[in-house]
Amino acid sequence: MEIERAREDALVAAAAGATTVAVALLSSFTGLVSVATLPALTPLAVYALYLFSRKGGPYGAFDTARNWAIVAAAVGGVVLVVSAVV
């Protein structure tokens, strides 16, 4: 595995993992939202989609590790908002 690809994978994994932990901590300790286990894990599903979609290219202009990391964080935010509303 080339080092650039490993760095990109680590970026997306870190974003998805940090978002998952943040959703779980906000759900457990603040009492403002109550998020079930499965929705709390949805940022990790974004990381899985990233891994399985990277089978060799060609990749589009929007298919970057940075954009996947942003999507993982956005999915975590959506889970929090939906859980707070419902």
Secondary structure, 3 states (H helix, E strand, C coil): CCHHHHHHHHHHHHHHHHHHHHHHHHHHHHCCCCCCHHHHCHHHHHHHHHHHHCCCCCCCCCCCHHHHHHHHHHHHHHHHHHHHHC
